[in-house]
């Protein structure tokens, strides 16, 4: 900024500003890997002022052995003066269930969505969207003797029109390494009877962080998921919940909790209950370790094939230690865990490595 005086005016000055336009877009490319789901490639572009309109363009592509997905969305974050937002776009997705260590099926889905969001407070927001899609489901030999799944595979159901209403609250003091605050969400998916699929999913999640002294953070997390069919139709088998592995109950194999088929593949279930607690600390004994964290944790949870048949005997629990490092190519994580509550037939995994996922 430069200040100059106006000639013949003692009480006025000129202010000269030099304005440099900031970058409004980002481009990202990365790799992720876990022992459970293998390697994945992802690429994305985000432009916050697309063609000078003030709208945001989000385009993302991800590819792994199990999932290939492409999303293309526009959003207007200031659709109204009260910061209501509107979004719209399309997507395409292919899933190979066998590569996720679950039942043998393949799904190809294409569709579009339209959404609207309203801020309730600075930290709280409510949003709703409508998503319409068509999917082709191809089933493998796993379902040969399973009446429930075989009936769905032969039904010819393809179309889905789904509404989602979501409430979220976020008071975390840091995106990557929070030490205080909490993050909560409540979401309801409901398919409309104008299409083939008819089911609902209710999901609730909570994370909270509290400082203990100067260097230790206490984390508590939990989630509940309930999904069922309605109108005389069952919940689609590919919409079931799964548990076990780095994102749920560590120390158990990926997607291994709950009932299984005769070949040992997981069935998943209508009800998911997960919880955990951990003590997190920076690694100050290592130079330049501001992006490193270590933790000691306890995980617990269960997946019930039928929500009406919940049994405390199906709860599993584990404990262990974990290390995470926010690297230039994404979060790197390693954990070692041992089950505290398990059954003889359970599949366990003591050590797991992930790249692109934080614990």
N, C-alpha and C positions, 0 to 999 in steps of 0.2 A: 504494500500500500504506500502511496506517495501523497503528501499533503502540500498544496500550494495556496498562496493567498490570492484573493481576488483584488484586482486593482480598484481603487476608489471605494472599497468596502472594508471597513475595519472589523466588522462583526460577521464576516462570511469567509469560508475557505472552500477549496476544491479538494475532494478526495478521489484519488485515482487508484482503482483496483485492477490487478492483473489476475484474471480468472483462467484456471486451467481445468479443462473438462476431465472428470474422472472416468475410469473405465467402468462400463456398465455390464460387461459380459465376462464369463469364465468358461474355460474348456478343461475338461478333466479326462484322464485316461488312467486305468489302473488294473492291477491283478489282485486276486484274493485266493486264498487256499486254506482248506482245513482237511484234517485226516478223514473227516466223515463224508464231505460232499465233493472233495477234489478241488481242482483249479477252476477259476472263473475269470473271465475278461470283461471289463466294463468300460464304457465311454459315455461321456455326457457333455452337453453344452447348455449354458444358461445365459440368456440375454435379458436384462432387466428393463431395457428400453427398446424393444423390438421395432425397427423401422421408425423410431422417434415417436411412437404412440404412447409410451409409458407402460405398455403391457409387457408381461414377462413370458418369454419362450423357454420351455423346458423340454429338452429332447434327450433320451437316454437309451443306451443299448447295452445289454448284458448277455453273456454267453457262457454256459458251462455245460458239463456233460448231462446234467439233470434239467436245466432250465435255460431256454432262450427267450428273451423278452425285449420288446421295443415299445417305448412310450413317447408320445408327442403331444405336449399340452401347451395351451395358452392360458394366462391368467391376468386379470386386472386387479391388482391389490388395492386400488383406490376407486372402485366402481361407484361409490357414493362419497360424499363429504365426510361421512362418519366411519370411513375406512372399511366399509363392506367390500368383500371381494367376490369375484366371479371367475370360474375356470371352466375350460372345455378342452376336449382333445380325444385322441383315439389310442388304442393299444393293440398289440398282438403278442401272444404268449404260447409257448409250447413246453410241456412238462413230460418228463420220463420218470414215472414213479419208481421204477426199479432202481434207478440211479440214486434215489433218495433213501434207499434201504427200506422201502415200504412195499406195498403190493404192486404187482405187475400191471401197469396201464400206461397209456399215452393220451395226452390231451392237447388239442390245438384249439385256441380261443382267439377270437377277434371281436372288437367292440369299441364303443365310445362312451364318454361320460360328460356330465354337466354338473357343476357344483357351485355352491354359494356359501360364503362364510361371514360371520358377524362377530366382532370383538365385544365381549361383555365387560371386561376390565383390561387393564394393561397386561395382565398375565393370563387371562382366561378367554377362551374363544369357543364358539359353537359353529359347526358347519354341517351341511347336508349336501348330498349329491345323488344323482340317478345314473346308474351304469347299465347299459344294455349290451348284450353280447350273444354270440353264437359259438358253441364249442362242439367239437367232434371228439368223442371218447372211444378209444380202442383198448379193449381188455385182453390181458394175457391169460395164461393157463392157471394162474393162482386162483382165479374165481370159478374154476370148473365145478367144484363141489360146494360152492357158497351160494345159496339161493338168493340171499339179500343182494349181493353185488351182481350176480349173474342176471337177475331181473332188471336191475338198473342199466346194465350194459346193453340189454336187448330191447329196452323201452323205446329207444329212438329219440329221447329227450335231447334237445339241442339249445333252445333259446332260454335266455334269462334276462329279466329286468329287475334290478336290485336297487333299493334305496338304502342309503347309509346316513345315520345321524350320529355326530361325534361331538363330545364335550371334552375339552382339554384345558389343563392348567399347568403352568410351568414357572417356578420361582427359583430355579437353579442359578447359582452364582457364576457358573462356568460351563461352557458347552462340553469340553473334552474331559476336564478333571474337576468336577464339582466337589465342593467341601461343605456346602450348606444349601438348604432349600429342598423342594420336592417337585415331582412331576407326576401328574395324575391324568388318566383318560378313561372315558366311558363311551363305548361305541355299540350301536345296534345296526346290524344288517338284516334287511327283510326283503325277500323276493316277492314280487307282485304276481298275483294269480293270472295275469294276462299272458304269461309265458309258461314254458314247460316246467322249470325247476321251482320248487316251493319249499323254502326252509328259512330259518332265522338263525342268527348268531349274535350272542351278547358277550362282549368282552370288556373287562375292567382291569386296569393295571395301576400300580403304584410304585414309585421309587422315592426314597427320602435319604438325605445325607445330613449328618450332624457332626460338627467338629468335636474331637475329644483331645483336649490340650492343643498344642501348637502344630503337631505333625500327623496326627491320626484322625481319620474320618470313619465314622460308623455309617454303613449303608444298610438299608432294609428295603427289600423289594418283594412284590407279590403280584400275581395275576390270576384271574378266573375267566374261564371260557365255557360257555354253554351253547350248544347248537343242536337243533332238532328240526325234523320235517313237520309239515302241517298239510291240511287239506287232503289227507289220505295218502300222502307221499312221504317216504323216508328221507332222512338227511343223505345227500349224495355222499358216497364213500370217499370221494376225493376232497370233501370239505371237513373231514374229521380232524381232530386235534392229535398231535403227536408230542412226545416228550422224551428227554434223554439227550445228553450231549452238552456242548459248550454254551448253548443259549437257554438251558433249563436246569436239568439236574446233572451236574458234572460227575464223572466217575461211572456213569452208565453209558452204554453205546448209543450212538446217534439214532433218535426215533425208535428206541427199543422198549419204552415203557408201555404197559398195558397189554391187552389181549393180542394174540398172534394167530396166524393161519397155520395150517399143518406143516408148511415148509419153513416155519420160523419167522416169516415176514410179519412186521407189525400191522395190526388192523387199524390202530387209532381209535378215537372214541368221541362221544358226544360231550364229555365233561373233562376239562383240564384244570387242575389246581396246582399252582407252582408258587414257591416262596423261597426266600433266602436271606441271609445276613452275612456281612463281611466287615472286616477291619482293613482299611486301606491306608498305606503310608508311602510317601515319596522315598526315593532311594538316595538320600543325601550323602551316603558314603561313596557314591560314584560321581566323578566330575561330570558336569554338563548332563545331569540326569533329570532336568525339569520336566521332560516328557515321559518319564518312566514311573511306574507305580508297581508296588507289590501288595498282595492282600492274602489274608487267611479267611476262609469262607465255610459256610454250611449251607447246603442246598437240600430242598425237600420238595416232593410233589407226587402227583399220580395222574394217570389218564384212565378214565372209565369208558368202556365200550358203550354202556347205556347210562344216562344220567340218573335214572331211577334205581340203579344197582350200586350206588357208591358204597365202598367197603374200606374201612380204615386199614385193613390188612394189605391193601394195594399201594399204600404210601411207601415211597422209597426216600432214603436220606443218604447224603454223602458229606464228606468234609475234605478240605485240602488247601493248597496254597496256589497262588496264581501270580504271574508276572505279565505286565502289559507295557508296551512301548509305542508311542505315537511317532511312527517313522514318516519320512517324506512320501512313501508310497502307500501309507495307510496304517491303521493300528495292527500291531503284532502282538499276539497273545500266546502264552504257554501256561498250562496248568497241570498239576499232579493231584489226583483225588483218589480217595478210597471210600467204598460204600460203608455206611453205618447200619442201614436197614436194607436188606436185600433178600431175595429168594434164590434157591439153587439154580433155577433155570435162567436167571437174569444174565444178560450180556453186559459185561463191564469193560471199562477202558480206563486205565490208570493215568496215562499221559496223553495230552492232545495239544496240537499246535494249530493256530489259525493266523491267517494274514488277511486283514480287511474287516475283522470283527473285534470289537472290544468287549471285555467281560464286565 
